Each structure stands twice: as structure tokens, then as C-alpha cells.
Amino acid sequence: MLATPWEQRKAQYDIVIIGSGYGGAITAARLATAGLNPPRSICILERGKEWKPGDYPEQPVDALGQVRSDVNPLGLYELLNYPDISVIKGSGLGGTSLINANVAIVPDREVFEQLPWPREITYDALAPYYPQAFAVLAANPHPNALQLAKVQALERRAQQLGTHAAALNIVVNFTIDGPNPHGVD
């Protein structure tokens, strides 16, 4: 378990990070390894619970039972509906990273040209950092992507549309012979 039970928390922390998804986790990791003198105590707050391998719902009917609501505040999935968009978010230690596919892609240039995107953040300004992020995260396609039923179904549909499905880079370690480049099994 990564979570600390609420009753074992400290009375105060030097730094409190709200959210344990990618942003919160990276912020906490950077602060923890920054060599601050004196070292700072860090608390990450997240709503929901810790989901361990084997706890995730595997059937659609089971997933429905894990929708977050007033009746089920520890549900894994939060669904939000707005007039122009619907959003599904993860709820628990790890944030939305609990339920996404860890896809790592470079956004299209057009994403940065749409309003209300901040004009100061441009495609060209961020371009040098994508290869760095991909290297640190070891982003790569699934080694057998084209044999997966999901990808084969996508390929059939893509062919109907006159194109092909492509295996995207995902941030998953497929090396089973030892630790990742950062020393984590």
C-alpha cells in the first residue's frame, strides 16, 4: 500500500500537493529529490482510495458499480456531463492515471492554435521537450499491438475509412527481465 491511513497522518506538512495523478506525482517526486535543505515533509492529498492490482472491475456491470456518487464517494469513475463535452475521470490514489491507457502522443499543432489556449504556450516552444519526456517515461508501442483484438478491430474500422490503425506510444514498461531505466521493478 502507498497510502497512509488518515489517522496516521502528521499534524502538519511543509508542502501539501492536491491530486496524485501525473501532475501531483511528478511534483511530489521532484520536490522529494530536489535536495532541499532542510528536507521538506510532503503530503499528497487525493480523494478516493488506493486501487491495487486485482481490485479493478473487470466486467462492464462491475464498472457501473464503481461510479463515484454521493452514495459511493469512493467509486473509481467520475462522470461529468456538460453541454459541449462529457468527461470521465479517475477517482483514487493516482487520479485519472488509474483509468487511462497511458498514451503518449505529441499534440497536433492545431491544438495550440485554438482558443482559449494560452497564446504564450506554443507548439514550437514545447516541441523540444517531447523527446525528453518520451525518453524519461520510456514511451513505446505495445510489442504485440497488432495482435491485440482491440487493435485488430480498430484496423478493420480504419480500413473501412480508407486508412490504417497505428500502434501508439504508451508509457508502460514491457521489460520483464528486471527494473526499468529508473531502477523500479
Phi, psi and chi 1 to 4 in degrees:
 res  aa     phi    psi   chi1   chi2   chi3   chi4
   1 MET       -  139.4  -62.5  -72.4  -69.3      -
   2 LEU   -95.2  -30.3  -64.3  172.5      -      -
   3 ALA   -72.7  147.0      -      -      -      -
   4 THR   -99.9  128.4  -60.5      -      -      -
   5 PRO   -55.4  142.6  -24.6   34.3      -      -
   6 TRP   -52.5  -40.6 -174.9 -107.6      -      -
   7 GLU   -71.7  -10.1   48.6  -75.8  -18.3      -
   8 GLN  -100.8    5.3  -67.8  179.1   18.3      -
   9 ARG   -68.0  158.4   70.9 -168.7 -177.4  -77.7
  10 LYS   -78.1  163.0  -66.2  172.5   50.6  172.8
  11 ALA   -70.2  -30.1      -      -      -      -
  12 GLN  -155.3  159.3   68.9  179.9   41.8      -
  13 TYR  -132.1  153.8  -67.5   86.9      -      -
  14 ASP   -73.3  -37.3  -61.8  -45.2      -      -
  15 ILE  -132.6  131.8  -60.2  167.3      -      -
  16 VAL  -120.6  125.2  176.2      -      -      -
  17 ILE  -110.1  127.5  -62.2  168.2      -      -
  18 ILE   -95.9  115.3  -51.1  -63.4      -      -
  19 GLY   104.6  133.5      -      -      -      -
  20 SER  -115.8   16.1   62.5      -      -      -
  21 GLY   -72.2 -159.8      -      -      -      -
  22 TYR   -55.3  -48.5  -64.9  118.1      -      -
  23 GLY   -62.4  -48.2      -      -      -      -
  24 GLY   -66.0  -41.8      -      -      -      -
  25 ALA   -65.5  -42.5      -      -      -      -
  26 ILE   -66.9  -42.4  -69.1  168.1      -      -
  27 THR   -59.9  -46.6  -59.3      -      -      -
  28 ALA   -62.8  -43.6      -      -      -      -
  29 ALA   -62.7  -43.2      -      -      -      -
  30 ARG   -63.7  -44.7  -68.3  -83.7  174.5  108.1
  31 LEU   -65.5  -39.4  -72.9  167.7      -      -
  32 ALA   -66.4  -27.8      -      -      -      -
  33 THR  -108.5   13.3   59.7      -      -      -
  34 ALA   -78.4   -8.0      -      -      -      -
  35 GLY    69.7   31.5      -      -      -      -
  36 LEU   -64.3  140.5  -60.1  174.6      -      -
  37 ASN  -126.5  112.7 -168.2    6.3      -      -
  38 PRO   -75.3  160.0   29.3  -34.0      -      -
  39 PRO   -59.1  145.4  -19.8   30.0      -      -
  40 ARG  -102.4  145.8  -53.1  -58.7 -163.8  -80.2
  41 SER   -84.2  137.7   59.6      -      -      -
  42 ILE  -125.0  134.8  -58.8  169.6      -      -
  43 CYS  -122.8  131.0  173.0      -      -      -
  44 ILE  -107.9  122.5  -59.3  175.7      -      -
  45 LEU  -101.8  134.1  -68.9  179.3      -      -
  46 GLU  -143.0  141.2 -178.7   63.2   78.0      -
  47 ARG   -81.6  153.8   64.8  175.6 -174.4 -178.1
  48 GLY    93.5 -168.6      -      -      -      -
  49 LYS  -120.1  175.3   65.3  179.3 -170.2  174.2
  50 GLU   -84.9  128.7 -178.3  171.3   -0.5      -
  51 TRP  -104.9  118.6  -69.7   82.4      -      -
  52 LYS   -97.2  157.9  -61.8  176.1  -68.2 -167.4
  53 PRO   -53.4  134.9  -26.6   34.7      -      -
  54 GLY    97.7  -17.7      -      -      -      -
  55 ASP   -86.2  -20.3  -71.6  -10.4      -      -
  56 TYR   -68.7  142.6  -69.6   86.6      -      -
  57 PRO   -66.0  139.3   15.4  -20.8      -      -
  58 GLU  -108.4  -17.4  -62.8 -155.3   13.7      -
  59 GLN  -115.4  148.3  -59.7  -61.6  -38.2      -
  60 PRO   -53.0  -40.6  -27.7   35.4      -      -
  61 VAL   -64.2  -34.7   68.8      -      -      -
  62 ASP   -70.2  -36.7  -62.5  -31.8      -      -
  63 ALA   -62.7  -39.0      -      -      -      -
  64 LEU   -59.0  -33.2  -70.7  173.3      -      -
  65 GLY   -74.5   -6.8      -      -      -      -
  66 GLN  -111.1   22.7  -69.9  -56.9  -32.2      -
  67 VAL   -79.4  131.2  172.9      -      -      -
  68 ARG   -71.3  135.5 -173.9  175.6 -177.1  -83.4
  69 SER  -160.2  179.9   66.2      -      -      -
  70 ASP   -61.9  -33.2  -68.4  -20.7      -      -
  71 VAL   -78.4  -30.6  177.5      -      -      -
  72 ASN  -129.1   72.3 -174.0   16.3      -      -
  73 PRO   -66.9  -14.3   23.6  -31.0      -      -
  74 LEU  -100.4   13.9  -63.0  179.5      -      -
  75 GLY   -61.8  149.8      -      -      -      -
  76 LEU   -75.4  -35.4  176.2   59.2      -      -
  77 TYR  -108.5  133.8  -52.2  101.8      -      -
  78 GLU  -117.1  127.7 -178.5  174.5   18.9      -
  79 LEU  -111.1  127.4  -51.7  169.6      -      -
  80 LEU  -123.4  133.6  -56.3  172.1      -      -
  81 ASN  -121.8  128.7  -71.1  -58.2      -      -
  82 TYR  -127.2  167.4  -59.7   99.9      -      -
  83 PRO   -57.2  -35.9  -25.4   32.9      -      -
  84 ASP  -107.3   -6.9  -64.7  -31.0      -      -
  85 ILE  -159.4  149.9 -169.8  170.3      -      -
  86 SER  -116.8  142.3  -66.0      -      -      -
  87 VAL  -128.7  136.5  178.0      -      -      -
  88 ILE  -115.3  128.4 -177.9  169.6      -      -
  89 LYS  -124.3  153.9  -59.6 -175.5  -24.9 -179.5
  90 GLY   -88.0  148.5      -      -      -      -
  91 SER  -131.3  112.1 -178.8      -      -      -
  92 GLY   150.5  177.5      -      -      -      -
  93 LEU   -63.4  109.6 -176.3   59.9      -      -
  94 GLY   121.7  -11.5      -      -      -      -
  95 GLY    59.9 -148.2      -      -      -      -
  96 THR   -66.0  -17.5  -60.0      -      -      -
  97 SER   -61.7  -15.8   65.2      -      -      -
  98 LEU   -66.7  -27.2  -66.8  170.4      -      -
  99 ILE  -123.4   -2.2   63.7  169.6      -      -
 100 ASN   -92.0  177.9   70.7   16.8      -      -
 101 ALA   -97.6    9.7      -      -      -      -
 102 ASN    59.6   30.2  -62.0  -30.8      -      -
 103 VAL   -69.9  133.4  174.5      -      -      -
 104 ALA  -120.6  103.5      -      -      -      -
 105 ILE  -128.6  157.1   59.5  172.9      -      -
 106 VAL   -86.3  125.7  175.6      -      -      -
 107 PRO   -63.0  151.7   -9.9   17.1      -      -
 108 ASP   -67.1  149.6  -66.3  -28.8      -      -
 109 ARG   -53.6  -35.3 -178.2  178.4  -67.5  -85.4
 110 GLU   -62.0  -27.5  -67.2   77.2   29.0      -
 111 VAL   -58.6  -38.0  168.9      -      -      -
 112 PHE   -80.2  -11.1  -63.9   88.0      -      -
 113 GLU   -96.9   -4.4  -64.1  168.0   -4.9      -
 114 GLN   -87.5  143.3  -61.3  172.7    7.7      -
 115 LEU   -84.5  147.7  -64.9  176.9      -      -
 116 PRO   -95.4   36.4   34.8  -34.4      -      -
 117 TRP   -60.0  136.0 -170.2  -96.9      -      -
 118 PRO   -61.7  125.7  -17.2   26.5      -      -
 119 ARG   -63.4  -23.4  -62.5 -128.5  179.2 -100.4
 120 GLU   -72.7  -21.0  -61.6   80.2   13.0      -
 121 ILE  -100.1  106.7  -57.9  173.5      -      -
 122 THR  -112.8  160.6   67.0      -      -      -
 123 TYR   -56.9  -48.1  177.8   87.6      -      -
 124 ASP   -65.7  -34.7  -68.0  -31.9      -      -
 125 ALA   -67.4  -34.9      -      -      -      -
 126 LEU   -88.4  -19.1  -67.0  178.1      -      -
 127 ALA   -50.4  -42.6      -      -      -      -
 128 PRO   -65.8  -18.6  -15.5   25.5      -      -
 129 TYR   -89.5  -17.8  -60.9  101.7      -      -
 130 TYR   -63.1  -48.0  -67.5  117.4      -      -
 131 PRO   -59.9  -36.2  -23.2   32.7      -      -
 132 GLN   -64.3  -45.8 -179.2 -178.8   -5.0      -
 133 ALA   -63.8  -42.5      -      -      -      -
 134 PHE   -62.3  -39.3  -80.0   36.7      -      -
 135 ALA   -67.3  -46.0      -      -      -      -
 136 VAL   -63.9  -39.2  168.0      -      -      -
 137 LEU   -87.4   -3.9  -63.1  170.8      -      -
 138 ALA    54.7   45.6      -      -      -      -
 139 ALA   -69.3  129.4      -      -      -      -
 140 ASN  -159.6  159.4   56.9   75.7      -      -
 141 PRO   -71.0  156.9  -13.5   25.3      -      -
 142 HIS   -58.4  133.0 -174.0  -69.8      -      -
 143 PRO   -62.4  -23.5   14.3  -21.8      -      -
 144 ASN  -122.3   34.1  -59.6  -47.0      -      -
 145 ALA   -53.4  -43.5      -      -      -      -
 146 LEU   -71.0  -11.5  -59.9  178.7      -      -
 147 GLN   -94.4   -8.0  -75.7   74.6   50.1      -
 148 LEU   -75.2  136.9  -60.9  173.7      -      -
 149 ALA   -56.8  -39.3      -      -      -      -
 150 LYS   -61.7  -46.4  177.1  179.6  179.7  176.8
 151 VAL   -68.5  -36.7  176.7      -      -      -
 152 GLN   -63.7  -39.6  -69.1  173.0   -7.8      -
 153 ALA   -65.5  -41.3      -      -      -      -
 154 LEU   -63.5  -38.3  -70.6  169.7      -      -
 155 GLU   -64.1  -42.2  174.3   61.6   16.5      -
 156 ARG   -59.9  -44.3  -73.9 -169.0  -61.4  -83.2
 157 ARG   -67.3  -40.6 -178.5   64.1 -179.7  129.9
 158 ALA   -60.9  -41.5      -      -      -      -
 159 GLN   -62.3  -37.3  -72.8  178.6    4.8      -
 160 GLN   -61.8  -27.6  -67.5  170.4  -14.8      -
 161 LEU   -94.7    3.2  -62.9  170.5      -      -
 162 GLY    81.7   26.3      -      -      -      -
 163 THR  -142.4 -165.8 -172.5      -      -      -
 164 HIS  -134.4  151.4  -69.9  -78.9      -      -
 165 ALA   -80.0  147.7      -      -      -      -
 166 ALA  -126.8  143.7      -      -      -      -
 167 ALA   -75.2  122.9      -      -      -      -
 168 LEU   -89.2  157.4  -61.7  176.3      -      -
 169 ASN   -68.9  134.2  -75.0  -34.2      -      -
 170 ILE  -128.8  154.5   56.2  176.6      -      -
 171 VAL   -96.6   77.0 -176.8      -      -      -
 172 VAL  -139.4  133.1  175.4      -      -      -
 173 ASN   -84.1  112.6 -178.7    8.1      -      -
 174 PHE   -95.2    2.5  -66.5  104.0      -      -
 175 THR   -82.0  117.1  -55.9      -      -      -
 176 ILE  -105.8    5.8   57.9  172.1      -      -
 177 ASP   -97.1   23.3  -64.4  -26.8      -      -
 178 GLY   147.1 -166.4      -      -      -      -
 179 PRO   -72.8  163.1   24.1  -30.1      -      -
 180 ASN   -75.2  178.5   68.2   14.8      -      -
 181 PRO   -59.9  -13.9  -23.8   33.0      -      -
 182 HIS  -101.5    6.8  -51.1  -73.9      -      -
 183 GLY    85.9   13.3      -      -      -      -
 184 VAL  -103.5  128.4  178.2      -      -      -
 185 ASP   -70.6      -  -76.1  -35.4      -      -
